[in-house]
Amino acid sequence: MSDGSDFASFVVARWPVLVRSLVLLGHATKDAEAAVESGLARCQPSWERVRDSGDVDAHVYRVVLDQVQHATAASEHDDEGPPPLLDPMLPDQPERVQLLAELEAALGRLPAELRTVLVLRFASGLDPDQVATVLAVPMAVVHERETRGTSELASSADWDRVRADGFEPSGLFLDAAEMIPVHNPPVDAVLGRAATARTRRRQWTVGIAAGVVVVLAVSTWLATRPTGPQLPESVVTEASNPANIEWYANQVLHLPEVTVEVPGVSELVEMPDGVVYGTADGLVAYVRGDGTLVKLGEALPGTRVVGSLERGWVAWVGPGEPFDRLVIHDVVRERSVASRSVTKGTRIVALDGDEVYYTTRGRDWSWQPLEGEPSWTRGGTLVDVASGVRVSQVKDGRLRIEQPLFDVEVDVPGNGAILSDDGDYLLTSVDTPDPETVVLYDAASGEAVDVGLTRAEIAIQAAFDPDGAAAFMVKHRANEPEPGQELRLSTTGPTILRSCEFEFFEPECETMTQFAGNSGKTLLPH
């Protein structure tokens, strides 16, 4: 990519964050935009050196903060165009507007040095070492100011997000900043200002070149910007499903009335009239009962997609900068329910009705998007939730089952967990008597229930069907070359799809079908 197109791409990507950061530092939006435009123009002539320095953001923020001292309330442009608007897609605008007002008031009560560090860290998304570079202070000073600023900010107002046991500023800053209106990135104006800074003799030539660079830059950026994974070409065939559950094997998805050839599926979530699937590269797609594919969005590669059959919702964590996005989508109504900024490393756990559970920075959170803000629970080890029953990984090889309704808490052996929709039963795996032995527990008592598998069989997948029966993808241990490390394995040899019901703790099992598993993952929905 050329220097010009690379610079234009940077302006487009970072303009809103730069402007909103200055607004949160106490500057009027008009002054902030003027300072950012001027600062970016100063960076353009030496862009190649700046880009090769290894930390573009730190350099740009240092220049912009210097320029903000020269910002004036008067606009340098006769025609500013239409005023910026709030994002109409944000589902909770009034709450966020109030949040922004409260945050700006609380920041205004902080000393300038604390406010600057907090804004650069949580609104700009800079790392502590970058903040140290921008402010020309030691790292220890940045950490000390961040700690003091966070503490004073948390105690300066009655935030909904502030709990007695902790304060999570990153999401607060991002949600508030989204409500600051910002004009479109002025690529032409930035490059024009950079051109006029050169000598009068070169001004005409540079002006023409800058215009060409702008066109090429924007064209290049539009042509090369990441578009994310796309829907594959699929083959739909009418076929009845021998099982009471959707399943995926040999690159084929089996629905009640059709099969759909679709490659690369790594996650499967049961939905009304179809399933939602995820792929290793992050595609999230809905497959309707007739085999039609609909792209829903993009998740972080290798992360989970979870769903609520009751509500017809799915949720995932998608990529973003400087923070990721937690997305909730209504498959039935074909619309977005809500989304919010979350810190990097957030792990989504479950959707239980209209409540999503996720873990971030060692804490568990629950969020009812139609009701309000997330609430902090405890742990950071939550692995599944269904009908209010929660299962946490206490330590390797040990699970804790909690039923808040009956105030029941019991510990059982296990690694990982799948709860039935009613929360009555729990599937997990243990390492004895053999590695990856599937165990079924009564969630109320913690008592083990016979799953109907013999010592010679290994379950490579386990799930609950809509009627509460346990479904297993089963292989004979003799066909396994060696034990794997995960429950979900790509295997070869005959695979049996079996369904087991439990009456008085006695399994009644039926083989639904069997097939040769020889291509890719074998999956049941979770």
FIGU-634742 format. One line per field, with one value per residue (C-alpha): x, y, z; residue number from 1; residue in one letter. Coordinates in steps of 0.001 Angstrom, whole numbers. Example, Ala and Ser with C-alpha at 12.3 -4.5 7.8 and 13.67 -1.06 7.14 Angstrom:
# FIGU-634742
u 12300 | 13670
v -4500 | -1060
w 7800 | 7140
bamar 1 | 2
guse A | S
END
This chain:
# FIGU-634742
u 0 | 1322 | 2097 | -877 | -3436 | -2065 | -2363 | -5901 | -6893 | -5511 | -7471 | -10711 | -10191 | -8956 | -10742 | -13811 | -11711 | -9305 | -12105 | -14113 | -11012 | -10459 | -14130 | -13843 | -10764 | -13066 | -12783 | -15731 | -16413 | -15609 | -12262 | -11501 | -12135 | -9980 | -7118 | -7290 | -7392 | -4402 | -2472 | -3033 | -1936 | 1323 | 1916 | 1353 | 4640 | 6699 | 4190 | 6657 | 8987 | 6072 | 4684 | 8075 | 8641 | 6563 | 3947 | 1828 | -900 | 1482 | 3097 | -216 | -1748 | 1332 | 1053 | -2734 | -2522 | 17 | -2287 | -5313 | -3760 | -4263 | -7869 | -10385 | -14128 | -14413 | -14572 | -12106 | -14662 | -17516 | -19611 | -19447 | -22179 | -25069 | -24618 | -23518 | -26242 | -26400 | -26169 | -29809 | -28785 | -27911 | -30788 | -30352 | -29707 | -31398 | -29471 | -26186 | -26822 | -27348 | -24238 | -22195 | -23440 | -22600 | -19169 | -18263 | -19339 | -17316 | -14241 | -14559 | -14018 | -10739 | -7289 | -6188 | -3338 | -5677 | -8373 | -5870 | -4562 | -8062 | -9211 | -6088 | -6358 | -10083 | -11502 | -8467 | -7556 | -3833 | -1654 | 134 | 3470 | 1862 | 354 | 3790 | 5224 | 2466 | 2779 | 6575 | 6322 | 7563 | 5337 | 5077 | 3488 | 905 | -39 | -268 | -2466 | -4692 | -5209 | -5972 | -8162 | -10193 | -10738 | -11812 | -14035 | -15774 | -16505 | -17563 | -21014 | -23595 | -22873 | -25064 | -21870 | -20067 | -20349 | -18990 | -16610 | -15207 | -15295 | -15107 | -14250 | -13517 | -17092 | -18352 | -16049 | -16832 | -20603 | -20554 | -18170 | -20471 | -22968 | -20537 | -21502 | -18583 | -18479 | -17173 | -13357 | -12084 | -9488 | -9412 | -9032 | -6218 | -4250 | -4973 | -3582 | -494 | 13 | -238 | 2468 | 5015 | 6818 | 4830 | 6845 | 5711 | 2173 | 462 | 2186 | 1616 | -2034 | -2699 | -752 | -2636 | -5950 | -4832 | -3581 | -6939 | -8821 | -6383 | -6272 | -10016 | -10393 | -7648 | -9104 | -12580 | -11173 | -8896 | -10781 | -11596 | -15039 | -14993 | -15863 | -18663 | -21383 | -20211 | -21995 | -24199 | -26065 | -29524 | -31106 | -34486 | -33969 | -35604 | -33599 | -33511 | -32809 | -34790 | -31898 | -29889 | -26386 | -23346 | -20936 | -18788 | -19392 | -23165 | -25727 | -28796 | -32023 | -35506 | -36412 | -33233 | -29496 | -27161 | -23596 | -21628 | -17898 | -15950 | -18652 | -17168 | -20152 | -23816 | -26683 | -30296 | -32821 | -36537 | -36894 | -33178 | -29742 | -27076 | -23551 | -20113 | -16903 | -13261 | -12705 | -15546 | -18583 | -21907 | -24785 | -28389 | -29603 | -33385 | -35391 | -35519 | -31722 | -31501 | -28338 | -28320 | -25176 | -25738 | -22337 | -18740 | -17354 | -13803 | -12201 | -12202 | -14790 | -18232 | -21654 | -24458 | -28218 | -31593 | -34113 | -36832 | -36244 | -34741 | -31655 | -27991 | -24992 | -21303 | -18268 | -17188 | -13929 | -13473 | -10870 | -9858 | -12509 | -14544 | -18346 | -20791 | -23658 | -27152 | -29280 | -32945 | -33069 | -36869 | -37490 | -34375 | -33033 | -30316 | -31357 | -28405 | -24648 | -22078 | -18342 | -16397 | -12733 | -10387 | -10431 | -14138 | -15525 | -19225 | -20749 | -24491 | -27849 | -30507 | -33833 | -33242 | -30093 | -26583 | -23673 | -20048 | -16688 | -14147 | -10933 | -11690 | -15228 | -18622 | -21283 | -24978 | -26826 | -30485 | -30233 | -33920 | -33692 | -30472 | -26770 | -24747 | -24277 | -21179 | -21687 | -18559 | -16074 | -14692 | -15140 | -18753 | -19210 | -22990 | -26343 | -29862 | -33177 | -31287 | -29022 | -25344 | -22330 | -18804 | -15420 | -14087 | -10754 | -9471 | -11645 | -14210 | -17567 | -19967 | -23718 | -25835 | -29640 | -30587 | -34314 | -33923 | -30678 | -28899 | -25125 | -23243 | -19764 | -19190 | -16245 | -16116 | -14504 | -16769 | -20556 | -23715 | -26998 | -30387 | -32750 | -34730 | -31566 | -32397 | -29457 | -25789 | -23454 | -19706 | -16558 | -14168 | -10781 | -11679 | -12068 | -10912 | -10011 | -13006 | -15608 | -19012 | -20975 | -24592 | -25609 | -28925 | -28327 | -30451 | -28675 | -25320 | -26061 | -24606 | -27033 | -26160 | -25760 | -26094 | -22578 | -20325 | -16645 | -15834 | -17512 | -16427 | -18745 | -17103 | -20124 | -22951 | -25976 | -29634 | -32394 | -35513 | -37384 | -34619 | -33196 | -29409 | -27928 | -24478 | -22098 | -20455 | -17374 | -15814 | -12616 | -10804 | -11256 | -9554 | -5792 | -5178 | -7106 | -7466 | -7480 | -10965 | -14444 | -14990 | -12683 | -12385 | -12455 | -12468 | -14374 | -18082 | -19903 | -23241 | -25841 | -27677 | -30512 | -31056 | -33997 | -33867 | -36710 | -36046 | -32316 | -32411 | -31378 | -33491 | -31242 | -31954 | -29522 | -30833 | -28267 | -24624 | -22161 | -18493 | -16951 | -14108 | -14224 | -14011 | -15780 | -18808 | -21128 | -24313 | -25916 | -25369
v 0 | 3497 | 6085 | 8224 | 5452 | 4141 | 7598 | 8102 | 4736 | 5815 | 9090 | 7256 | 4678 | 6902 | 10219 | 9472 | 8122 | 11071 | 13658 | 11943 | 11644 | 15397 | 16064 | 13887 | 15928 | 18958 | 20557 | 21601 | 19287 | 22041 | 22738 | 19022 | 18443 | 21444 | 20230 | 16665 | 17883 | 20139 | 17462 | 14838 | 17314 | 17841 | 14082 | 13519 | 14874 | 12536 | 9681 | 7083 | 7732 | 7824 | 4557 | 2859 | 4072 | 1176 | 3179 | 5385 | 6034 | 7326 | 9734 | 11006 | 11544 | 13463 | 15795 | 16191 | 17054 | 19707 | 21100 | 21201 | 24159 | 26115 | 25064 | 27893 | 27926 | 29534 | 27165 | 27595 | 26329 | 28364 | 25267 | 22541 | 20447 | 18942 | 18529 | 15070 | 12789 | 10216 | 6613 | 5489 | 1840 | 2300 | 730 | 2708 | 6293 | 8098 | 6048 | 6623 | 10358 | 10476 | 8354 | 10791 | 13779 | 12074 | 10976 | 14457 | 15973 | 13427 | 13910 | 17666 | 17238 | 15365 | 16983 | 17446 | 14919 | 12161 | 12969 | 12847 | 9418 | 7962 | 9298 | 8089 | 4661 | 3957 | 6234 | 6197 | 2583 | 3275 | 904 | 2275 | 2399 | 4418 | 6854 | 7233 | 8087 | 10588 | 12412 | 11985 | 10558 | 7270 | 4187 | 4198 | 7643 | 6429 | 3470 | 5678 | 8249 | 5534 | 3963 | 7300 | 8490 | 5296 | 5373 | 9037 | 8600 | 5576 | 7446 | 10712 | 9559 | 6858 | 4950 | 1964 | 115 | 897 | -1921 | -2130 | -4805 | -3257 | -668 | -1397 | 1897 | 701 | -94 | 3064 | 5297 | 3591 | 3580 | 7256 | 8240 | 6713 | 9475 | 12268 | 13380 | 13548 | 14706 | 12381 | 12084 | 15121 | 13275 | 15971 | 18767 | 17024 | 16366 | 19890 | 21412 | 19237 | 20428 | 24143 | 23727 | 23093 | 25811 | 28058 | 26818 | 23210 | 24045 | 23519 | 20212 | 18901 | 20005 | 17950 | 14992 | 15191 | 15104 | 12016 | 10438 | 11070 | 9359 | 6455 | 6243 | 6068 | 3704 | 1466 | 1517 | 630 | -2150 | -3649 | -3078 | -6317 | -7598 | -10623 | -14223 | -14696 | -17308 | -20348 | -21887 | -24629 | -27649 | -28339 | -31800 | -32972 | -35658 | -36686 | -36574 | -39899 | -38065 | -35611 | -33162 | -31331 | -32660 | -32085 | -34641 | -35024 | -31357 | -31943 | -30320 | -32460 | -30523 | -32066 | -32033 | -31181 | -31636 | -28745 | -29185 | -26410 | -26529 | -25525 | -25542 | -25418 | -24284 | -25323 | -23631 | -24824 | -22177 | -22109 | -23494 | -23985 | -23592 | -20927 | -22036 | -20531 | -21242 | -21188 | -17939 | -16158 | -16396 | -16471 | -17671 | -18814 | -21846 | -21836 | -25044 | -24977 | -24763 | -21018 | -19398 | -15913 | -14185 | -12702 | -11253 | -11926 | -13388 | -13465 | -16573 | -19553 | -18110 | -19415 | -18611 | -19174 | -19150 | -19174 | -21445 | -19911 | -16364 | -17172 | -15109 | -15761 | -13929 | -13705 | -11477 | -9748 | -7988 | -4256 | -1619 | -670 | -2844 | -5814 | -5914 | -8253 | -8739 | -10138 | -10935 | -11956 | -14692 | -14958 | -11230 | -10808 | -7812 | -6787 | -6818 | -4966 | -4676 | -3196 | -2640 | -5216 | -5513 | -7735 | -11331 | -11359 | -14915 | -15442 | -18285 | -18701 | -17168 | -18138 | -16754 | -13032 | -12915 | -13241 | -14391 | -13586 | -13445 | -10657 | -10098 | -12915 | -11738 | -13136 | -10773 | -11119 | -8742 | -8408 | -6004 | -5069 | -4152 | -2197 | -2472 | -5633 | -6685 | -8270 | -11644 | -13485 | -16130 | -15836 | -19607 | -19821 | -22537 | -22836 | -21444 | -22785 | -21956 | -20128 | -23081 | -22113 | -24351 | -23098 | -24752 | -24529 | -26053 | -28627 | -31691 | -30097 | -28389 | -26482 | -26606 | -23779 | -23638 | -20196 | -20990 | -23812 | -22516 | -25743 | -25902 | -29121 | -29995 | -32852 | -34162 | -32868 | -30726 | -28502 | -28570 | -28806 | -28203 | -29351 | -26492 | -27029 | -27123 | -30589 | -32520 | -31845 | -33510 | -33322 | -35396 | -36920 | -38600 | -41772 | -44641 | -43555 | -40156 | -38170 | -40425 | -38748 | -38404 | -37331 | -35726 | -34897 | -31158 | -30953 | -33704 | -34105 | -37811 | -39552 | -41094 | -43989 | -42604 | -45988 | -46145 | -49147 | -49107 | -49914 | -46734 | -43104 | -40147 | -37616 | -35291 | -34955 | -32673 | -32515 | -32633 | -30397 | -33050 | -33338 | -36664 | -36950 | -37372 | -38863 | -39221 | -42524 | -44331 | -47594 | -47016 | -49575 | -47253 | -44352 | -44113 | -42493 | -40419 | -36755 | -33747 | -32455 | -33888 | -32714 | -34624 | -35225 | -38993 | -41807 | -45079 | -45748 | -43250 | -43938 | -41267 | -42451 | -40986 | -41871 | -41065 | -41462 | -42923 | -43506 | -43177 | -46048 | -45190 | -46215 | -45785 | -46024 | -45910 | -43305 | -43754 | -44560 | -43323 | -43235 | -40100 | -39213 | -35491 | -32650 | -32206 | -34064 | -31715 | -31621 | -28273 | -26783
w 0 | -838 | 1820 | 739 | 815 | 4106 | 5650 | 4329 | 5788 | 9160 | 9052 | 8246 | 10989 | 13834 | 13276 | 15492 | 18392 | 18283 | 18268 | 21018 | 23180 | 23007 | 23798 | 26903 | 27842 | 28007 | 24560 | 22411 | 19491 | 16955 | 18648 | 18923 | 15215 | 14286 | 16494 | 15159 | 11560 | 12148 | 14034 | 11351 | 8679 | 10598 | 10658 | 6930 | 5470 | 7672 | 7546 | 6276 | 9197 | 11654 | 10310 | 10528 | 14083 | 15395 | 17338 | 15099 | 17679 | 20345 | 17866 | 16503 | 19945 | 21062 | 18039 | 18388 | 22093 | 21198 | 18511 | 20810 | 22576 | 19355 | 18728 | 18588 | 18840 | 15393 | 12442 | 9595 | 7089 | 5623 | 4966 | 7558 | 5970 | 7882 | 11627 | 12821 | 14090 | 16841 | 15701 | 15070 | 15552 | 19233 | 21169 | 24390 | 23293 | 26225 | 28772 | 26944 | 26641 | 30400 | 30895 | 28783 | 30788 | 34080 | 32843 | 31568 | 34886 | 36872 | 34661 | 35099 | 38838 | 38380 | 38228 | 34619 | 34845 | 36103 | 33559 | 30694 | 31671 | 32051 | 28676 | 26859 | 28476 | 28227 | 25519 | 23193 | 23970 | 24415 | 26416 | 29524 | 27692 | 24877 | 27372 | 28954 | 25531 | 24729 | 28063 | 28354 | 31872 | 33391 | 33266 | 37057 | 36896 | 34374 | 36591 | 39672 | 37906 | 36433 | 39854 | 41531 | 38673 | 38537 | 42279 | 42310 | 39257 | 40764 | 43976 | 42332 | 41163 | 41726 | 38515 | 37718 | 36812 | 40028 | 42525 | 46028 | 44812 | 41661 | 38887 | 35154 | 33369 | 29829 | 28820 | 30552 | 28510 | 25215 | 25670 | 26626 | 23811 | 21198 | 21953 | 21006 | 17464 | 15027 | 11404 | 8695 | 8428 | 6424 | 4351 | 1652 | 4192 | 6055 | 2898 | 1684 | 4871 | 4581 | 1016 | 1851 | 4480 | 1717 | -214 | -2569 | -5555 | -5030 | -3936 | -7304 | -8024 | -4554 | -4612 | -7756 | -6375 | -3093 | -4948 | -6845 | -3621 | -1941 | -4761 | -4825 | -1044 | -594 | -3545 | -2211 | 1277 | -15 | -2185 | 445 | 3705 | 5533 | 4600 | 6876 | 6032 | 3525 | 3059 | 1103 | -1843 | -426 | -1770 | -317 | -618 | 606 | 3234 | 6495 | 9707 | 11611 | 14884 | 16989 | 16833 | 14184 | 13599 | 11410 | 9984 | 6864 | 5897 | 5827 | 8146 | 8859 | 9496 | 9958 | 6242 | 4322 | 4366 | 3593 | 2398 | 4113 | 4941 | 8007 | 10704 | 14208 | 16339 | 16143 | 18014 | 17849 | 16824 | 15939 | 12405 | 11869 | 13389 | 13701 | 12972 | 13449 | 11558 | 12607 | 10676 | 12484 | 10167 | 12049 | 9842 | 10217 | 8279 | 7930 | 7888 | 4076 | 3847 | 3107 | 4487 | 6033 | 7292 | 10760 | 11472 | 12357 | 15578 | 16811 | 15250 | 17565 | 19983 | 20942 | 19598 | 22131 | 21792 | 23500 | 21783 | 23946 | 22660 | 19293 | 20166 | 19480 | 20895 | 20116 | 20631 | 17437 | 16565 | 17094 | 17870 | 20418 | 22089 | 20905 | 20630 | 22342 | 19884 | 20505 | 17438 | 17179 | 14542 | 14541 | 13987 | 11840 | 13745 | 16166 | 19815 | 21322 | 21337 | 23686 | 23889 | 25892 | 26767 | 24808 | 26000 | 26861 | 26744 | 26140 | 28184 | 27659 | 26759 | 29287 | 28106 | 27671 | 29816 | 28423 | 30578 | 29842 | 31560 | 31298 | 33265 | 35667 | 36448 | 35529 | 34187 | 33440 | 31131 | 30266 | 27312 | 27446 | 31128 | 31638 | 32265 | 33025 | 36616 | 38066 | 39707 | 40811 | 39762 | 36260 | 35853 | 34674 | 32028 | 31483 | 32610 | 31947 | 33656 | 36383 | 37175 | 36992 | 36576 | 37291 | 36879 | 40436 | 39434 | 36976 | 37275 | 39608 | 38900 | 41141 | 40436 | 41879 | 41863 | 43209 | 43258 | 45793 | 47310 | 46320 | 45822 | 45082 | 43775 | 41322 | 39275 | 35705 | 33035 | 30958 | 31165 | 29069 | 30896 | 29661 | 28776 | 31985 | 34103 | 35468 | 34016 | 33392 | 30899 | 31506 | 31038 | 33578 | 33294 | 35178 | 34623 | 31151 | 29683 | 28368 | 29960 | 29643 | 32884 | 33363 | 36679 | 38253 | 38726 | 41882 | 43809 | 42058 | 41720 | 38640 | 36148 | 33844 | 30298 | 28633 | 27177 | 27625 | 28584 | 24964 | 23679 | 23687 | 23168 | 20862 | 21144 | 23650 | 23824 | 24865 | 22273 | 22482 | 24511 | 27109 | 25926 | 25746 | 22296 | 21770 | 18862 | 19795 | 18497 | 19545 | 21509 | 19362 | 16370 | 18130 | 17411 | 20830 | 23345 | 22446 | 24709 | 23911 | 23818 | 20235 | 17911 | 14187 | 13907 | 11399 | 11380 | 12058 | 14243 | 15927 | 16693 | 19790 | 21851 | 25530 | 27792 | 31558 | 33581 | 37263 | 36559 | 34047 | 30476 | 27492 | 24453 | 20757 | 17832 | 15394 | 12617 | 11961 | 9393 | 8486 | 9975 | 7646 | 6911 | 9393 | 12718 | 13970 | 15854 | 17889 | 18805 | 22254
bamar 1 | 2 | 3 | 4 | 5 | 6 | 7 | 8 | 9 | 10 | 11 | 12 | 13 | 14 | 15 | 16 | 17 | 18 | 19 | 20 | 21 | 22 | 23 | 24 | 25 | 26 | 27 | 28 | 29 | 30 | 31 | 32 | 33 | 34 | 35 | 36 | 37 | 38 | 39 | 40 | 41 | 42 | 43 | 44 | 45 | 46 | 47 | 48 | 49 | 50 | 51 | 52 | 53 | 54 | 55 | 56 | 57 | 58 | 59 | 60 | 61 | 62 | 63 | 64 | 65 | 66 | 67 | 68 | 69 | 70 | 71 | 72 | 73 | 74 | 75 | 76 | 77 | 78 | 79 | 80 | 81 | 82 | 83 | 84 | 85 | 86 | 87 | 88 | 89 | 90 | 91 | 92 | 93 | 94 | 95 | 96 | 97 | 98 | 99 | 100 | 101 | 102 | 103 | 104 | 105 | 106 | 107 | 108 | 109 | 110 | 111 | 112 | 113 | 114 | 115 | 116 | 117 | 118 | 119 | 120 | 121 | 122 | 123 | 124 | 125 | 126 | 127 | 128 | 129 | 130 | 131 | 132 | 133 | 134 | 135 | 136 | 137 | 138 | 139 | 140 | 141 | 142 | 143 | 144 | 145 | 146 | 147 | 148 | 149 | 150 | 151 | 152 | 153 | 154 | 155 | 156 | 157 | 158 | 159 | 160 | 161 | 162 | 163 | 164 | 165 | 166 | 167 | 168 | 169 | 170 | 171 | 172 | 173 | 174 | 175 | 176 | 177 | 178 | 179 | 180 | 181 | 182 | 183 | 184 | 185 | 186 | 187 | 188 | 189 | 190 | 191 | 192 | 193 | 194 | 195 | 196 | 197 | 198 | 199 | 200 | 201 | 202 | 203 | 204 | 205 | 206 | 207 | 208 | 209 | 210 | 211 | 212 | 213 | 214 | 215 | 216 | 217 | 218 | 219 | 220 | 221 | 222 | 223 | 224 | 225 | 226 | 227 | 228 | 229 | 230 | 231 | 232 | 233 | 234 | 235 | 236 | 237 | 238 | 239 | 240 | 241 | 242 | 243 | 244 | 245 | 246 | 247 | 248 | 249 | 250 | 251 | 252 | 253 | 254 | 255 | 256 | 257 | 258 | 259 | 260 | 261 | 262 | 263 | 264 | 265 | 266 | 267 | 268 | 269 | 270 | 271 | 272 | 273 | 274 | 275 | 276 | 277 | 278 | 279 | 280 | 281 | 282 | 283 | 284 | 285 | 286 | 287 | 288 | 289 | 290 | 291 | 292 | 293 | 294 | 295 | 296 | 297 | 298 | 299 | 300 | 301 | 302 | 303 | 304 | 305 | 306 | 307 | 308 | 309 | 310 | 311 | 312 | 313 | 314 | 315 | 316 | 317 | 318 | 319 | 320 | 321 | 322 | 323 | 324 | 325 | 326 | 327 | 328 | 329 | 330 | 331 | 332 | 333 | 334 | 335 | 336 | 337 | 338 | 339 | 340 | 341 | 342 | 343 | 344 | 345 | 346 | 347 | 348 | 349 | 350 | 351 | 352 | 353 | 354 | 355 | 356 | 357 | 358 | 359 | 360 | 361 | 362 | 363 | 364 | 365 | 366 | 367 | 368 | 369 | 370 | 371 | 372 | 373 | 374 | 375 | 376 | 377 | 378 | 379 | 380 | 381 | 382 | 383 | 384 | 385 | 386 | 387 | 388 | 389 | 390 | 391 | 392 | 393 | 394 | 395 | 396 | 397 | 398 | 399 | 400 | 401 | 402 | 403 | 404 | 405 | 406 | 407 | 408 | 409 | 410 | 411 | 412 | 413 | 414 | 415 | 416 | 417 | 418 | 419 | 420 | 421 | 422 | 423 | 424 | 425 | 426 | 427 | 428 | 429 | 430 | 431 | 432 | 433 | 434 | 435 | 436 | 437 | 438 | 439 | 440 | 441 | 442 | 443 | 444 | 445 | 446 | 447 | 448 | 449 | 450 | 451 | 452 | 453 | 454 | 455 | 456 | 457 | 458 | 459 | 460 | 461 | 462 | 463 | 464 | 465 | 466 | 467 | 468 | 469 | 470 | 471 | 472 | 473 | 474 | 475 | 476 | 477 | 478 | 479 | 480 | 481 | 482 | 483 | 484 | 485 | 486 | 487 | 488 | 489 | 490 | 491 | 492 | 493 | 494 | 495 | 496 | 497 | 498 | 499 | 500 | 501 | 502 | 503 | 504 | 505 | 506 | 507 | 508 | 509 | 510 | 511 | 512 | 513 | 514 | 515 | 516 | 517 | 518 | 519 | 520 | 521 | 522 | 523 | 524 | 525 | 526
guse M | S | D | G | S | D | F | A | S | F | V | V | A | R | W | P | V | L | V | R | S | L | V | L | L | G | H | A | T | K | D | A | E | A | A | V | E | S | G | L | A | R | C | Q | P | S | W | E | R | V | R | D | S | G | D | V | D | A | H | V | Y | R | V | V | L | D | Q | V | Q | H | A | T | A | A | S | E | H | D | D | E | G | P | P | P | L | L | D | P | M | L | P | D | Q | P | E | R | V | Q | L | L | A | E | L | E | A | A | L | G | R | L | P | A | E | L | R | T | V | L | V | L | R | F | A | S | G | L | D | P | D | Q | V | A | T | V | L | A | V | P | M | A | V | V | H | E | R | E | T | R | G | T | S | E | L | A | S | S | A | D | W | D | R | V | R | A | D | G | F | E | P | S | G | L | F | L | D | A | A | E | M | I | P | V | H | N | P | P | V | D | A | V | L | G | R | A | A | T | A | R | T | R | R | R | Q | W | T | V | G | I | A | A | G | V | V | V | V | L | A | V | S | T | W | L | A | T | R | P | T | G | P | Q | L | P | E | S | V | V | T | E | A | S | N | P | A | N | I | E | W | Y | A | N | Q | V | L | H | L | P | E | V | T | V | E | V | P | G | V | S | E | L | V | E | M | P | D | G | V | V | Y | G | T | A | D | G | L | V | A | Y | V | R | G | D | G | T | L | V | K | L | G | E | A | L | P | G | T | R | V | V | G | S | L | E | R | G | W | V | A | W | V | G | P | G | E | P | F | D | R | L | V | I | H | D | V | V | R | E | R | S | V | A | S | R | S | V | T | K | G | T | R | I | V | A | L | D | G | D | E | V | Y | Y | T | T | R | G | R | D | W | S | W | Q | P | L | E | G | E | P | S | W | T | R | G | G | T | L | V | D | V | A | S | G | V | R | V | S | Q | V | K | D | G | R | L | R | I | E | Q | P | L | F | D | V | E | V | D | V | P | G | N | G | A | I | L | S | D | D | G | D | Y | L | L | T | S | V | D | T | P | D | P | E | T | V | V | L | Y | D | A | A | S | G | E | A | V | D | V | G | L | T | R | A | E | I | A | I | Q | A | A | F | D | P | D | G | A | A | A | F | M | V | K | H | R | A | N | E | P | E | P | G | Q | E | L | R | L | S | T | T | G | P | T | I | L | R | S | C | E | F | E | F | F | E | P | E | C | E | T | M | T | Q | F | A | G | N | S | G | K | T | L | L | P | H
END
